C-alpha cells in the first residue's frame, strides 16, 4: 500500500480529461508528472499534493474543489438535472 | 558536466530480468560453489555463464529502477518519490527480519538444539551472506517492478 493512498478523496479527473480530449500522457506533460501517476489519481489510488491538485485544476480552468472532493460526487445526470428541476420548481 | 543516465526499465522488462536472475544465480551458485557433484569443464563454463548472466540481469534491474538508485531532484514525480520512500522503508524492515532470522538460526545451529537445526558449512554461510547482500541491494527494485503497472491505455 502506498503512503499517500487517497482513501477519502474523490475526483472527477477522468471525466474532465475526457471532456477536454486529453490523453493521460498529454495531461501528465502539462502538470509535470509520469503518465502512470494520472492513472493512479483517476483510480483514487493516490492523493495528490496541494500543488499538483492546483496545477490540475488550472489545466481545466476550474476551482480545485470541482475536481477533488472529500465527499463522493453526485452522478453526472443528477448534477445536470438539478438546475432544471430548480427552474421547473419556480 | 553532463551525466550519462541509464535508461529506466519498463515494469515488464524489470519483472522478466528479475525472475530470470532469481533462477540463474541460485542454480549456478549451487552447481558451481556448493558442487554437490563433480563437474566437467564445459559444465563449469556453462554454470559460470549462467551466473554471469544472472548477475548482469540483476545489476540491470538494480540500476534501471528507482530503488537505491539516486535520482536527481525532479526526476521522480511526487507519487514515484513517495512510493520509492515507502518501498525503501518496507525493504529495510524485511531485511531486518531476515538478518535476525539468519543470526538466530546460525547461533542456535552452532550449539546443540532441540529444533534439529544444523550449522551450515562455512562455504554455505559465506554464500548466504553474499546472497543476503544481493537481496538487500535488489529488494527495493524488486518490490517496485512488481508493484508498477505496465503502461496504461487511455
gemmi code that builds the backbone of each chain (N, CA, C; Angstrom):
import gemmi

chains = {
    "A": [
        ("UNK", (0.850, -1.200, 0.000), (0.000, 0.000, 0.000), (0.880, 1.241, 0.000)),
        ("UNK", (0.455, 2.217, -0.718), (1.260, 3.427, -0.778), (0.992, 4.321, 0.416)),
        ("UNK", (1.975, 5.162, 0.717), (1.868, 6.106, 1.816), (0.677, 7.018, 1.671)),
        ("UNK", (0.478, 7.409, 0.421), (-0.417, 8.511, 0.159), (-1.699, 8.044, -0.503)),
        ("UNK", (-2.130, 6.827, -0.185), (-3.331, 6.309, -0.830), (-4.524, 7.165, -0.418)),
        ("UNK", (-5.298, 7.581, -1.439), (-6.374, 8.536, -1.201), (-7.646, 7.789, -0.825)),
        ("UNK", (-7.783, 7.477, 0.452), (-8.928, 6.675, 0.862), (-10.209, 7.493, 0.878)),
        ("UNK", (-10.112, 8.791, 1.195), (-11.320, 9.607, 1.320), (-11.370, 10.742, 0.322)),
        ("UNK", (-10.565, 10.656, -0.703), (-10.539, 11.739, -1.676), (-11.168, 11.249, -2.978)),
        ("UNK", (-12.187, 11.969, -3.412), (-12.874, 11.603, -4.659), (-12.490, 12.626, -5.721)),
        ("UNK", (-12.468, 12.190, -6.973), (-12.118, 13.152, -8.023), (-12.873, 12.879, -9.315)),
        ("UNK", (-12.940, 13.916, -10.141), (-13.589, 13.786, -11.448), (-12.576, 14.029, -12.562)),
        ("UNK", (-11.369, 13.593, -12.297), (-10.272, 13.864, -13.220), (-10.508, 13.190, -14.582)),
        ("UNK", (-10.929, 11.920, -14.538), (-11.124, 11.179, -15.801), (-12.189, 11.865, -16.655)),
        ("UNK", (-13.241, 12.337, -15.970), (-14.345, 12.991, -16.679), (-13.863, 14.275, -17.359)),
        ("UNK", (-13.144, 15.094, -16.612), (-12.650, 16.363, -17.162), (-11.617, 16.123, -18.268)),
        ("UNK", (-10.810, 15.092, -18.076), (-9.781, 14.811, -19.080), (-10.430, 14.356, -20.383)),
        ("UNK", (-11.442, 13.489, -20.259), (-12.128, 13.009, -21.454), (-12.844, 14.173, -22.147)),
        ("UNK", (-13.447, 15.034, -21.347), (-14.179, 16.193, -21.874), (-13.221, 17.120, -22.641)),
        ("UNK", (-11.995, 17.244, -22.108), (-11.008, 18.121, -22.756), (-10.303, 17.427, -23.920)),
        ("UNK", (-10.567, 16.142, -24.111), (-9.942, 15.402, -25.204), (-8.443, 15.212, -25.018)),
        ("UNK", (-8.036, 15.072, -23.773), (-6.598, 14.895, -23.487), (-6.307, 13.431, -23.174)),
        ("UNK", (-5.133, 12.981, -23.590), (-4.697, 11.640, -23.174), (-4.020, 11.786, -21.810)),
        ("UNK", (-3.791, 10.647, -21.165), (-3.088, 10.703, -19.865), (-1.692, 11.292, -20.049)),
        ("UNK", (-1.085, 10.926, -21.169), (0.273, 11.417, -21.431), (0.263, 12.942, -21.590)),
        ("UNK", (-0.739, 13.449, -22.342), (-0.833, 14.913, -22.549), (-0.967, 15.627, -21.207)),
        ("UNK", (-1.923, 15.122, -20.409), (-2.184, 15.771, -19.120), (-0.957, 15.674, -18.208)),
        ("UNK", (-0.307, 14.496, -18.245), (0.890, 14.305, -17.405), (1.969, 15.317, -17.781)),
        ("UNK", (2.146, 15.543, -19.081), (3.155, 16.514, -19.521), (2.795, 17.923, -19.075)),
        ("UNK", (1.500, 18.218, -19.105), (1.070, 19.574, -18.740), (1.308, 19.882, -17.260)),
        ("UNK", (1.232, 18.848, -16.417), (1.421, 19.097, -14.984), (2.756, 18.573, -14.454)),
        ("UNK", (3.549, 17.982, -15.355), (4.904, 17.565, -14.976), (4.979, 16.322, -14.114)),
        ("UNK", (4.153, 15.316, -14.458), (4.264, 14.033, -13.740), (4.355, 12.899, -14.759)),
        ("UNK", (4.569, 11.698, -14.249), (4.599, 10.494, -15.072), (3.153, 10.145, -15.467)),
        ("UNK", (2.894, 9.704, -16.721), (1.514, 9.345, -17.100), (0.870, 8.321, -16.174)),
        ("UNK", (1.697, 7.429, -15.598), (1.146, 6.440, -14.660), (0.488, 7.121, -13.468)),
        ("UNK", (1.062, 8.251, -13.080), (0.530, 8.969, -11.914), (-0.889, 9.464, -12.186)),
        ("UNK", (-1.161, 9.858, -13.421), (-2.523, 10.292, -13.762), (-3.491, 9.121, -13.577)),
        ("UNK", (-3.050, 7.920, -13.995), (-3.873, 6.721, -13.805), (-4.135, 6.458, -12.331)),
        ("UNK", (-3.099, 6.576, -11.512), (-3.254, 6.373, -10.061), (-4.237, 7.383, -9.484)),
        ("UNK", (-4.129, 8.644, -9.941), (-5.024, 9.697, -9.437), (-6.468, 9.387, -9.831)),
        ("UNK", (-6.666, 9.024, -11.097), (-8.025, 8.785, -11.588), (-8.700, 7.621, -10.877)),
        ("UNK", (-7.905, 6.628, -10.524), (-8.482, 5.469, -9.826), (-8.600, 5.708, -8.330)),
        ("UNK", (-8.163, 6.875, -7.871), (-8.247, 7.182, -6.441), (-7.220, 6.427, -5.626)),
        ("UNK", (-6.133, 5.979, -6.283), (-5.109, 5.224, -5.555), (-3.994, 6.127, -5.048)),
        ("UNK", (-4.094, 7.380, -5.377), (-3.086, 8.327, -4.904), (-3.732, 9.691, -4.682)),
        ("UNK", (-3.445, 10.271, -3.537), (-3.944, 11.613, -3.233), (-2.879, 12.631, -3.585)),
        ("UNK", (-3.163, 13.566, -4.481), (-2.112, 14.489, -4.924), (-1.766, 15.514, -3.845)),
        ("UNK", (-0.593, 16.106, -3.996), (-0.233, 17.222, -3.121), (-1.107, 18.409, -3.505)),
        ("UNK", (-1.122, 19.407, -2.650), (-1.898, 20.610, -2.943), (-1.420, 21.243, -4.250)),
        ("UNK", (-0.103, 21.235, -4.425), (0.472, 21.847, -5.626), (-0.016, 21.133, -6.894)),
        ("UNK", (0.013, 19.792, -6.868), (-0.427, 19.047, -8.053), (-1.931, 19.227, -8.270)),
        ("UNK", (-2.699, 19.228, -7.193), (-4.145, 19.442, -7.302), (-4.445, 20.789, -7.961)),
        ("UNK", (-3.715, 21.811, -7.538), (-3.933, 23.150, -8.102), (-3.500, 23.213, -9.569)),
        ("UNK", (-2.406, 22.528, -9.885), (-1.948, 22.506, -11.288), (-3.003, 21.838, -12.180)),
        ("UNK", (-3.577, 20.734, -11.677), (-4.597, 20.019, -12.455), (-5.827, 20.898, -12.654)),
        ("UNK", (-6.225, 21.582, -11.583), (-7.395, 22.458, -11.674), (-7.134, 23.593, -12.672)),
        ("UNK", (-5.906, 24.082, -12.685), (-5.568, 25.179, -13.606), (-5.655, 24.724, -15.063)),
        ("UNK", (-5.249, 23.458, -15.317), (-5.326, 22.928, -16.690), (-6.764, 22.984, -17.193)),
        ("UNK", (-7.714, 22.617, -16.330), (-9.113, 22.567, -16.766), (-9.858, 23.884, -16.513)),
        ("UNK", (-9.176, 24.832, -15.902), (-9.780, 26.140, -15.651), (-10.941, 26.084, -14.681)),
        ("UNK", (-10.829, 25.231, -13.685), (-11.906, 25.126, -12.683), (-11.295, 25.241, -11.287)),
        ("UNK", (-12.109, 25.577, -10.282), (-11.584, 25.558, -8.907), (-11.225, 24.124, -8.500)),
        ("UNK", (-10.282, 24.007, -7.605), (-9.782, 22.673, -7.240), (-10.897, 21.794, -6.659)),
        ("UNK", (-11.874, 22.441, -5.974), (-12.938, 21.617, -5.376), (-13.934, 21.082, -6.420)),
        ("UNK", (-13.826, 21.578, -7.651), (-14.647, 21.000, -8.726), (-14.047, 19.664, -9.167)),
        ("UNK", (-12.751, 19.554, -9.010), (-12.061, 18.318, -9.408), (-11.971, 17.314, -8.269)),
        ("UNK", (-11.704, 17.818, -7.078), (-11.486, 16.928, -5.933), (-12.482, 17.234, -4.818)),
        ("UNK", (-12.903, 16.193, -4.133), (-13.844, 16.405, -3.025), (-13.638, 15.329, -1.966)),
        ("UNK", (-13.939, 15.700, -0.729), (-13.887, 14.702, 0.343), (-15.161, 13.862, 0.368)),
        ("UNK", (-16.222, 14.389, -0.252), (-17.489, 13.648, -0.353), (-17.593, 13.070, -1.762)),
        ("UNK", (-18.273, 11.929, -1.911), (-18.447, 11.390, -3.266), (-19.224, 12.385, -4.132)),
        ("UNK", (-18.833, 12.495, -5.396), (-19.556, 13.391, -6.305), (-20.893, 12.765, -6.663)),
        ("UNK", (-21.882, 13.644, -6.893), (-23.180, 13.122, -7.346), (-23.013, 12.615, -8.770)),
        ("UNK", (-23.842, 11.649, -9.199), (-23.760, 11.213, -10.590), (-23.990, 12.412, -11.527)),
        ("UNK", (-23.348, 12.365, -12.691), (-23.404, 13.491, -13.613), (-24.857, 13.823, -13.988)),
        ("UNK", (-25.677, 12.781, -14.203), (-27.076, 13.002, -14.597), (-27.801, 13.811, -13.514)),
        ("UNK", (-27.525, 13.489, -12.252), (-28.182, 14.208, -11.150), (-27.713, 15.655, -11.103)),
        ("UNK", (-26.396, 15.868, -11.352), (-25.865, 17.235, -11.332), (-26.479, 18.068, -12.444)),
        ("UNK", (-26.666, 17.448, -13.637), (-27.233, 18.183, -14.768), (-28.720, 18.438, -14.557)),
        ("UNK", (-29.389, 17.490, -13.917), (-30.838, 17.611, -13.733), (-31.179, 18.635, -12.651)),
        ("UNK", (-30.317, 18.841, -11.693), (-30.632, 19.706, -10.551), (-31.026, 21.129, -10.946)),
        ("UNK", (-30.259, 21.831, -11.820), (-30.668, 23.197, -12.177), (-32.015, 23.228, -12.889)),
        ("UNK", (-32.257, 22.210, -13.743), (-33.517, 22.178, -14.483), (-34.693, 21.982, -13.531)),
        ("UNK", (-34.468, 21.139, -12.535), (-35.543, 20.896, -11.567), (-35.848, 22.171, -10.787)),
        ("UNK", (-34.744, 22.913, -10.501), (-34.947, 24.171, -9.752), (-35.726, 25.169, -10.598)),
        ("UNK", (-35.381, 25.211, -11.906), (-36.101, 26.131, -12.799), (-37.577, 25.750, -12.873)),
        ("UNK", (-37.842, 24.435, -12.979), (-39.216, 23.938, -13.077), (-39.997, 24.203, -11.807)),
        ("UNK", (-39.285, 24.247, -10.694), (-39.954, 24.418, -9.400), (-40.352, 25.851, -9.143)),
        ("UNK", (-39.755, 26.815, -9.901), (-40.046, 28.226, -9.638), (-41.438, 28.632, -10.084)),
    ],
    "B": [
        ("UNK", (28.844, 19.433, -15.997), (29.208, 18.243, -16.781), (27.962, 17.349, -16.928)),
        ("UNK", (27.725, 16.898, -18.157), (26.542, 16.065, -18.374), (26.789, 14.662, -17.815)),
        ("UNK", (25.801, 14.128, -17.134), (25.922, 12.783, -16.557), (25.096, 11.831, -17.409)),
        ("UNK", (25.755, 10.731, -17.852), (25.024, 9.751, -18.672), (23.995, 9.053, -17.796)),
        ("UNK", (22.780, 8.964, -18.291), (21.730, 8.330, -17.490), (21.404, 6.957, -18.041)),
        ("UNK", (21.359, 5.978, -17.144), (20.965, 4.639, -17.553), (19.450, 4.658, -17.743)),
        ("UNK", (18.957, 4.184, -18.894), (17.511, 4.258, -19.116), (16.741, 3.423, -18.101)),
        ("UNK", (15.550, 3.900, -17.772), (14.754, 3.173, -16.793), (14.104, 1.964, -17.465)),
        ("UNK", (14.076, 0.832, -16.766), (13.467, -0.379, -17.324), (11.952, -0.285, -17.223)),
        ("UNK", (11.255, -0.826, -18.235), (9.804, -0.899, -18.125), (9.485, -1.960, -17.075)),
        ("UNK", (8.318, -1.853, -16.406), (7.993, -2.855, -15.375), (8.027, -4.278, -15.918)),
        ("UNK", (7.551, -4.459, -17.158), (7.512, -5.815, -17.725), (8.937, -6.371, -17.864)),
        ("UNK", (9.841, -5.532, -18.411), (11.235, -5.970, -18.583), (11.874, -6.218, -17.216)),
        ("UNK", (11.610, -5.320, -16.278), (12.179, -5.449, -14.941), (11.770, -6.763, -14.300)),
        ("UNK", (10.487, -7.117, -14.453), (9.994, -8.377, -13.868), (10.662, -9.573, -14.546)),
        ("UNK", (10.777, -9.508, -15.878), (11.389, -10.631, -16.615), (12.858, -10.786, -16.217)),
        ("UNK", (13.585, -9.676, -16.144), (15.010, -9.740, -15.781), (15.165, -10.278, -14.358)),
        ("UNK", (14.330, -9.775, -13.448), (14.450, -10.176, -12.038), (14.140, -11.660, -11.876)),
        ("UNK", (13.091, -12.133, -12.557), (12.717, -13.548, -12.425), (13.818, -14.435, -12.997)),
        ("UNK", (14.387, -14.024, -14.144), (15.453, -14.831, -14.753), (16.673, -14.871, -13.829)),
        ("UNK", (17.034, -13.715, -13.283), (18.197, -13.665, -12.378), (17.941, -14.518, -11.137)),
        ("UNK", (16.685, -14.494, -10.641), (16.353, -15.249, -9.428), (16.477, -16.753, -9.648)),
        ("UNK", (16.376, -17.203, -10.896), (16.568, -18.624, -11.190), (18.050, -18.907, -11.459)),
        ("UNK", (18.653, -18.077, -12.322), (20.029, -18.350, -12.768), (21.052, -18.295, -11.629)),
        ("UNK", (20.952, -17.269, -10.793), (22.003, -17.080, -9.774), (22.020, -18.232, -8.757)),
        ("UNK", (20.883, -18.575, -8.114), (20.959, -19.676, -7.135), (21.342, -21.021, -7.762)),
        ("UNK", (20.806, -21.301, -8.956), (21.117, -22.593, -9.593), (22.615, -22.674, -9.890)),
        ("UNK", (23.169, -21.593, -10.456), (24.595, -21.619, -10.801), (25.460, -21.627, -9.541)),
        ("UNK", (25.016, -20.927, -8.511), (25.776, -20.931, -7.243), (25.801, -22.345, -6.659)),
        ("UNK", (24.645, -22.990, -6.694), (24.550, -24.347, -6.144), (25.500, -25.277, -6.890)),
        ("UNK", (25.442, -25.213, -8.205), (26.278, -26.100, -9.009), (27.749, -25.763, -8.916)),
        ("UNK", (28.053, -24.477, -8.952), (29.450, -24.053, -9.088), (30.171, -23.945, -7.747)),
        ("UNK", (29.490, -23.468, -6.732), (30.192, -23.215, -5.463), (29.978, -24.355, -4.457)),
        ("UNK", (28.736, -24.809, -4.328), (28.493, -25.904, -3.373), (28.946, -27.247, -3.976)),
        ("UNK", (28.795, -27.372, -5.258), (29.283, -28.542, -6.015), (28.840, -29.878, -5.403)),
        ("UNK", (27.572, -30.208, -5.536), (27.134, -31.489, -4.983), (27.609, -32.662, -5.837)),
        ("UNK", (28.070, -32.402, -7.023), (28.581, -33.471, -7.901), (29.791, -32.939, -8.672)),
        ("UNK", (30.681, -33.856, -9.144), (31.849, -33.386, -9.903), (31.421, -32.782, -11.242)),
        ("UNK", (32.109, -31.723, -11.643), (31.714, -31.016, -12.861), (32.768, -31.160, -13.941)),
        ("UNK", (32.325, -31.349, -15.176), (33.256, -31.332, -16.312), (33.550, -29.870, -16.649)),
        ("UNK", (34.574, -29.640, -17.433), (34.926, -28.254, -17.783), (33.772, -27.545, -18.523)),
        ("UNK", (33.161, -28.191, -19.556), (32.043, -27.494, -20.218), (30.889, -27.169, -19.264)),
        ("UNK", (30.608, -28.087, -18.328), (29.531, -27.824, -17.363), (29.894, -26.653, -16.465)),
        ("UNK", (31.162, -26.602, -16.063), (31.637, -25.477, -15.240), (31.476, -24.156, -15.983)),
        ("UNK", (31.841, -24.199, -17.278), (31.748, -22.970, -18.077), (30.287, -22.546, -18.266)),
        ("UNK", (29.437, -23.549, -18.465), (28.009, -23.238, -18.641), (27.445, -22.611, -17.366)),
        ("UNK", (27.814, -23.177, -16.219), (27.319, -22.634, -14.948), (27.876, -21.224, -14.699)),
        ("UNK", (29.151, -21.043, -15.070), (29.760, -19.708, -14.895), (29.034, -18.684, -15.782)),
        ("UNK", (28.705, -19.108, -17.004), (27.979, -18.200, -17.919), (26.598, -17.874, -17.354)),
        ("UNK", (25.972, -18.902, -16.762), (24.646, -18.679, -16.150), (24.744, -17.669, -15.009)),
        ("UNK", (25.788, -17.841, -14.193), (25.949, -16.946, -13.046), (26.209, -15.512, -13.507)),
        ("UNK", (27.061, -15.398, -14.510), (27.399, -14.074, -15.029), (26.149, -13.395, -15.621)),
        ("UNK", (25.384, -14.174, -16.389), (24.155, -13.623, -16.990), (23.201, -13.174, -15.894)),
        ("UNK", (23.027, -14.038, -14.888), (22.123, -13.703, -13.776), (22.566, -12.432, -13.065)),
        ("UNK", (23.871, -12.306, -12.857), (24.381, -11.119, -12.144), (24.210, -9.856, -12.992)),
        ("UNK", (24.438, -9.984, -14.293), (24.261, -8.816, -15.177), (22.787, -8.385, -15.178)),
        ("UNK", (21.879, -9.364, -15.257), (20.444, -9.035, -15.245), (20.053, -8.376, -13.925)),
        ("UNK", (20.585, -8.925, -12.827), (20.287, -8.348, -11.506), (20.798, -6.908, -11.426)),
        ("UNK", (21.997, -6.679, -11.968), (22.553, -5.316, -11.962), (21.691, -4.375, -12.796)),
        ("UNK", (21.174, -4.901, -13.923), (20.331, -4.053, -14.773), (19.045, -3.656, -14.051)),
        ("UNK", (18.483, -4.604, -13.286), (17.286, -4.285, -12.500), (17.628, -3.244, -11.430)),
        ("UNK", (18.797, -3.457, -10.818), (19.232, -2.552, -9.741), (19.418, -1.116, -10.258)),
        ("UNK", (20.037, -1.007, -11.423), (20.333, 0.323, -11.960), (19.122, 0.911, -12.685)),
        ("UNK", (18.307, 0.030, -13.259), (17.219, 0.516, -14.113), (15.919, 0.856, -13.409)),
        ("UNK", (15.860, 0.728, -12.089), (14.638, 1.102, -11.359), (15.025, 2.062, -10.234)),
        ("UNK", (14.101, 2.901, -9.768), (14.485, 3.867, -8.734), (15.167, 3.224, -7.516)),
        ("UNK", (14.507, 2.395, -6.732), (15.144, 1.681, -5.611), (16.240, 2.462, -4.906)),
        ("UNK", (17.430, 1.862, -4.838), (18.566, 2.538, -4.211), (19.191, 3.560, -5.143)),
        ("UNK", (18.830, 3.490, -6.424), (19.425, 4.410, -7.399), (19.127, 5.842, -6.981)),
        ("UNK", (20.152, 6.640, -6.966), (19.984, 8.018, -6.507), (19.553, 8.884, -7.688)),
        ("UNK", (18.308, 9.274, -7.674), (17.792, 10.083, -8.782), (18.020, 11.557, -8.490)),
        ("UNK", (18.281, 12.304, -9.559), (18.419, 13.753, -9.378), (17.072, 14.330, -8.992)),
        ("UNK", (17.105, 15.449, -8.305), (15.876, 16.115, -7.881), (15.007, 16.422, -9.101)),
        ("UNK", (13.743, 16.067, -9.014), (12.829, 16.375, -10.107), (12.681, 15.255, -11.122)),
        ("UNK", (13.514, 14.214, -11.019), (13.388, 13.106, -11.978), (12.145, 12.271, -11.650)),
        ("UNK", (11.943, 12.036, -10.360), (10.744, 11.296, -9.949), (9.644, 12.295, -9.637)),
        ("UNK", (8.409, 11.967, -10.028), (7.328, 12.867, -9.620), (6.944, 12.547, -8.173)),
        ("UNK", (5.994, 13.318, -7.632), (5.716, 13.181, -6.195), (5.208, 11.790, -5.822)),
        ("UNK", (4.405, 11.144, -6.705), (3.912, 9.801, -6.387), (5.064, 8.799, -6.401)),
        ("UNK", (5.920, 8.907, -7.413), (7.042, 7.979, -7.508), (8.000, 8.148, -6.325)),
        ("UNK", (8.223, 9.392, -5.936), (9.119, 9.645, -4.794), (8.518, 9.044, -3.523)),
        ("UNK", (7.191, 9.216, -3.340), (6.532, 8.662, -2.144), (6.578, 7.145, -2.172)),
        ("UNK", (6.358, 6.558, -3.359), (6.350, 5.104, -3.485), (7.748, 4.540, -3.225)),
        ("UNK", (8.759, 5.218, -3.771), (10.133, 4.752, -3.558), (10.493, 4.802, -2.074)),
        ("UNK", (10.087, 5.883, -1.402), (10.376, 6.001, 0.029), (9.684, 4.881, 0.805)),
        ("UNK", (8.414, 4.588, 0.433), (7.669, 3.534, 1.130), (8.329, 2.175, 0.906)),
        ("UNK", (8.792, 1.951, -0.316), (9.409, 0.664, -0.652), (10.752, 0.509, 0.066)),
        ("UNK", (11.515, 1.593, 0.162), (12.795, 1.519, 0.879), (12.561, 1.189, 2.347)),
        ("UNK", (11.526, 1.786, 2.908), (11.211, 1.525, 4.312), (10.767, 0.074, 4.510)),
        ("UNK", (9.943, -0.434, 3.579), (9.479, -1.826, 3.654), (10.666, -2.787, 3.526)),
        ("UNK", (11.557, -2.491, 2.584), (12.736, -3.348, 2.383), (13.605, -3.374, 3.638)),
        ("UNK", (13.741, -2.229, 4.264), (14.543, -2.115, 5.486), (13.983, -3.050, 6.567)),
        ("UNK", (12.641, -3.056, 6.677), (12.021, -3.920, 7.684), (12.191, -5.394, 7.332)),
        ("UNK", (11.958, -5.735, 6.063), (12.090, -7.144, 5.638), (13.522, -7.627, 5.880)),
        ("UNK", (14.504, -6.794, 5.494), (15.900, -7.202, 5.664), (16.253, -7.332, 7.145)),
        ("UNK", (15.675, -6.491, 7.970), (15.894, -6.591, 9.414), (15.429, -7.938, 9.939)),
        ("UNK", (14.221, -8.355, 9.528), (13.696, -9.659, 9.959), (14.560, -10.800, 9.437)),
        ("UNK", (14.980, -10.686, 8.182), (15.802, -11.746, 7.600), (17.146, -11.867, 8.322)),
        ("UNK", (17.754, -10.734, 8.637), (19.039, -10.755, 9.348), (18.885, -11.366, 10.730)),
        ("UNK", (17.778, -11.003, 11.377), (17.507, -11.553, 12.706), (17.318, -13.064, 12.616)),
        ("UNK", (16.518, -13.500, 11.624), (16.263, -14.931, 11.452), (17.569, -15.665, 11.165)),
        ("UNK", (18.404, -15.074, 10.318), (19.683, -15.679, 9.952), (20.586, -15.794, 11.185)),
        ("UNK", (20.653, -14.715, 11.961), (21.513, -14.709, 13.149), (21.018, -15.738, 14.169)),
        ("UNK", (19.688, -15.805, 14.359), (19.131, -16.777, 15.313), (19.440, -18.200, 14.865)),
        ("UNK", (19.190, -18.458, 13.592), (19.425, -19.798, 13.049), (20.890, -20.175, 13.215)),
        ("UNK", (21.774, -19.273, 12.835), (23.196, -19.569, 12.867), (23.677, -19.821, 14.300)),
        ("UNK", (23.216, -18.983, 15.215), (23.664, -19.132, 16.609), (23.080, -20.369, 17.279)),
        ("UNK", (21.816, -20.664, 16.943), (21.191, -21.864, 17.518), (21.825, -23.123, 16.953)),
        ("UNK", (22.094, -23.094, 15.640), (22.593, -24.294, 14.972), (24.018, -24.639, 15.398)),
        ("UNK", (24.756, -23.642, 15.883), (26.149, -23.899, 16.269), (26.244, -24.704, 17.564)),
        ("UNK", (25.176, -24.679, 18.353), (25.188, -25.467, 19.583), (24.075, -26.512, 19.518)),
        ("UNK", (24.068, -27.396, 20.458), (23.024, -28.419, 20.461), (21.686, -27.747, 20.663)),
        ("UNK", (20.730, -28.137, 19.844), (19.407, -27.501, 19.977), (18.323, -28.537, 19.742)),
        ("UNK", (17.143, -28.213, 20.278), (16.040, -29.173, 20.166), (15.221, -28.943, 18.890)),
        ("UNK", (15.636, -27.981, 18.067), (14.882, -27.711, 16.830), (15.384, -28.545, 15.638)),
        ("UNK", (16.455, -29.253, 15.861), (17.024, -30.053, 14.771), (17.758, -29.201, 13.749)),
        ("UNK", (18.188, -27.986, 14.132), (18.896, -27.110, 13.202), (20.343, -27.560, 13.054)),
        ("UNK", (20.805, -27.575, 11.836), (22.187, -27.994, 11.574), (22.975, -26.780, 11.108)),
        ("UNK", (24.172, -26.612, 11.646), (25.006, -25.469, 11.245), (25.456, -25.648, 9.803)),
        ("UNK", (25.314, -24.619, 8.992), (25.752, -24.753, 7.603), (27.274, -24.750, 7.526)),
        ("UNK", (27.828, -25.443, 6.533), (29.289, -25.391, 6.378), (29.724, -23.957, 6.078)),
        ("UNK", (30.971, -23.597, 6.415), (31.422, -22.206, 6.219), (31.209, -21.706, 4.799)),
        ("UNK", (31.394, -22.556, 3.796), (31.231, -22.124, 2.403), (29.783, -21.678, 2.135)),
        ("UNK", (28.850, -22.476, 2.695), (27.422, -22.139, 2.514), (27.085, -20.851, 3.273)),
        ("UNK", (27.672, -20.714, 4.464), (27.413, -19.499, 5.255), (27.877, -18.262, 4.490)),
        ("UNK", (29.083, -18.354, 3.929), (29.610, -17.226, 3.154), (28.720, -16.897, 1.982)),
        ("UNK", (28.256, -17.938, 1.319), (27.381, -17.756, 0.151), (26.062, -17.100, 0.562)),
        ("UNK", (25.527, -17.575, 1.686), (24.266, -16.998, 2.168), (24.433, -15.509, 2.506)),
        ("UNK", (25.586, -15.192, 3.081), (25.845, -13.775, 3.417), (25.904, -12.921, 2.152)),
        ("UNK", (26.570, -13.454, 1.131), (26.669, -12.712, -0.136), (25.274, -12.563, -0.754)),
        ("UNK", (24.495, -13.649, -0.709), (23.138, -13.596, -1.275), (22.255, -12.623, -0.503)),
        ("UNK", (22.474, -12.593, 0.809), (21.707, -11.650, 1.635), (22.039, -10.209, 1.237)),
        ("UNK", (23.290, -9.966, 0.921), (23.695, -8.631, 0.472), (23.051, -8.300, -0.875)),
        ("UNK", (23.062, -9.288, -1.796), (22.410, -9.070, -3.095), (20.921, -8.757, -2.899)),
        ("UNK", (20.308, -9.526, -2.010), (18.883, -9.313, -1.760), (18.644, -7.920, -1.175)),
        ("UNK", (19.536, -7.526, -0.279), (19.437, -6.199, 0.332), (19.487, -5.101, -0.736)),
        ("UNK", (20.371, -5.286, -1.707), (20.510, -4.286, -2.759), (19.318, -4.317, -3.722)),
        ("UNK", (18.827, -5.541, -3.988), (17.816, -5.685, -5.044), (16.376, -5.550, -4.564)),
        ("UNK", (16.150, -5.790, -3.278), (14.772, -5.865, -2.786), (13.908, -4.642, -3.130)),
        ("UNK", (14.398, -3.397, -2.916), (13.540, -2.256, -3.273), (13.167, -2.255, -4.751)),
        ("UNK", (14.135, -2.583, -5.600), (13.853, -2.611, -7.042), (12.842, -3.707, -7.366)),
        ("UNK", (13.002, -4.863, -6.717), (12.086, -5.978, -6.984), (10.661, -5.613, -6.590)),
        ("UNK", (10.515, -5.009, -5.417), (9.161, -4.632, -4.971), (8.590, -3.597, -5.943)),
        ("UNK", (9.422, -2.652, -6.351), (8.937, -1.601, -7.254), (8.495, -2.162, -8.603)),
        ("UNK", (9.298, -3.048, -9.201), (8.903, -3.561, -10.522), (7.668, -4.441, -10.419)),
        ("UNK", (7.503, -5.123, -9.292), (6.317, -5.968, -9.174), (5.069, -5.163, -8.835)),
        ("UNK", (5.259, -3.996, -8.238), (4.098, -3.157, -7.906), (3.674, -2.274, -9.069)),
        ("UNK", (4.644, -1.935, -9.922), (4.351, -0.997, -11.009), (3.383, -1.628, -11.998)),
        ("UNK", (2.584, -0.759, -12.581), (1.702, -1.213, -13.640), (2.404, -0.999, -14.960)),
        ("UNK", (2.072, -1.844, -15.940), (2.613, -1.606, -17.270), (1.926, -0.367, -17.833)),
        ("UNK", (2.527, 0.190, -18.874), (1.962, 1.415, -19.438), (0.480, 1.258, -19.704)),
        ("UNK", (-0.261, 2.246, -19.219), (-1.709, 2.124, -19.301), (-2.244, 2.763, -20.571)),
        ("UNK", (-3.335, 2.176, -21.044), (-4.030, 2.771, -22.192), (-4.900, 3.895, -21.679)),
        ("UNK", (-5.171, 4.846, -22.557), (-6.082, 5.929, -22.159), (-7.512, 5.435, -22.114)),
    ],
}
model = gemmi.Model(1)
for chain_id, residues in chains.items():
    chain = gemmi.Chain(chain_id)
    for i, (resn, *xyz) in enumerate(residues, 1):
        res = gemmi.Residue()
        res.name, res.seqid = resn, gemmi.SeqId(i, " ")
        for name, pos in zip(("N", "CA", "C"), xyz):
            atom = gemmi.Atom()
            atom.name, atom.element = name, gemmi.Element(name[0])
            atom.pos, atom.b_iso = gemmi.Position(*pos), 0.0
            res.add_atom(atom)
        chain.add_residue(res)
    model.add_chain(chain)
structure = gemmi.Structure()
structure.add_model(model)
structure.setup_entities()
